[in-house]
Amino acid sequence: MIGTVREVTPEVDAGAVLAGAQFIDAYRVEIGANAINAREACIRMVLHGPRWIDALLRLRNILVSPFGLKTSGEGAPAPYGLIGLFPVVSETPERLVAGFNDYHLDFRIVVDVAGDATRRQVTSTTLVRTHNPLGRTYLTLIMPFHKLVVRSMMGRIMEPAR
């Protein structure tokens, strides 16, 4: 159904995107005939999200900064620029990969746009590879919020560009 976000089986080659990822999930939204590329979909998801997500990110940054964790992708290579706090590491019109490596974990988000001109869909896949007990604890703590955040961000793809 157009505009409905649903969890799907990840179709990303995890080994190519983030070898050794211990967590991977994916969500998809049907967008009908909307002409959108992967960058625009990612921008709508990340930059035009609900205020409560911004508040959660600010709280996260306050809580993790004493541990020396990255708070805005600083220092991460961004060959294709940044979208919000996410460095874009590779990009085609159909696929954008963003994310960064940190002390506690490595993170990637993959935004794929597929389908024909009348039945397009956007899939967002999240991959995480933890490095230590801090990374595993962090992942456990954010999981209750992850599904809510991703579903909400995916819902923004259908909204008109700002």
N, C-alpha and C positions, 0 to 999 in steps of 0.2 A: 504494500500500500504506500502511495506517495506520501513522503513526509514522516513516516513512522520509522523510528530508529530501533533496530533489533540487533541482538548479539548474533554473530555468525562464526563459523569455523574459520580460523585464520588461514589465509591462502598465500601468505608471504613466505619466501624462502628464508627462514630465520638464520640459517648458516651464512647466507650472503649479506644479510642486513646487520645482524648482531650475533655472531657465533657464540654459542654457549648460553644463550638466553634461557633463564629459568622460568620466566613468566612471559606469556604471550596471550593476548586476546584481541578480538576484532568486533567492530560494530559497523553496520551498514544502514544507509538511508537511500531510498529511491527518490530521485529528484525529477522524474519525468523528462520533459524536453528541455529543461534548463541547460543552457550552454555555459559550462563552467570548467575551468582547468584545475589541476591539483593545487596550485599556489593559491588561487582565489578561494577554493574550498577551505584550505588550511587557514588563510587569513580570516575568513568568516568564522571559523571555529575558535581560533585563538584570540584574535583582537576584538571581536565583537561579542564576547561571552557575557553571561549575566554577572552583575556586580558581586554576587555572593562568591563566585569563583575567584574574582580578583581579591576579595577579602581573605579567602582561604590561602591564596598564594602569598599574600602579605604576611599572614600569620606563620605560614611555613617558613618564609625567609627569616623572620624574627627568631623562630625556634631553632633553625639549623645553622644560622651564622656562627654561634659560639663553637660549633663542631668543625668549622672550617669548610663546610660544604658550599658548593656554588649556589648562588641565589638568583642569578640572571643569565646563566650561560657564559659568564665572564671567562675570558681566557680560552674559550673553545674555538677551534677553527670553524669559520663560516664561509666556505667558498661561494655560497650563493646568498649571503646575507643572513639576516635574522628575521624571524616572524615572532613577534613578542619576545620571549626570552629564549626561544628555540633557534639555535644555529641550523641553517639548512645545509645539509651535507651532500645531497644530490637532488637533481630535479629534471623532470621531463614534463610535458603538458599533462601526461596521464598519471605520473607518480612523483610525489615529493617525500623525501626522507629528511627528518630533522631530529636533533637530539645532541647529547653530549656525554662525555665520559667524566666521571667524578671519582673521588676517593672511595666512596661507599658502594656506588653502582653506576652502570652505564645504561642509558635510556635512549630509545628511538621511538619515534612516531612515524608511521608510513601512511600517507594519504593517497589512495588510489581512486581514479575516476575511470569508469568503464561503461560499456553499453552502447547501443546505437543512438541515433539522434532523437528518437522518441521515448526511449526507456533507459535513461542514464542512472547510474548509482555511484555513490561515494562510500568508500570503505576506509575506516581509520583503524589501523592496527598498532597496538602498543607492545613493545618488547623491552624487557628489563633483564640485565645480568648483574647480580649482586657480587660483591667482592669479599665481604666480611660480615661479622655479626651486626654491625651498625647498618649495613645495607639491607640485610634480611629483616631487621627490626623495623627500619624505615618502610620497607615494602609492606610489611604486615600492618603497620599503622595507617598507611594511606589507602589500603585496599577498600575499606568501607566507603571511602569518598570517590574512588576511581570510577566506578560504574556510573554514579550520579553525575560526575563531572563530564565524562565522555559523552554520555547520552545527551546532556544539556548542550554541550559544545556542538555535537552533530546536528542537533535540532536547529542551530543557527545557520546551517548551510542553505536552507530553503528561503531564508530571509533575503530581501533585496540588498545588493551591494551598497555600502555606505560611503 
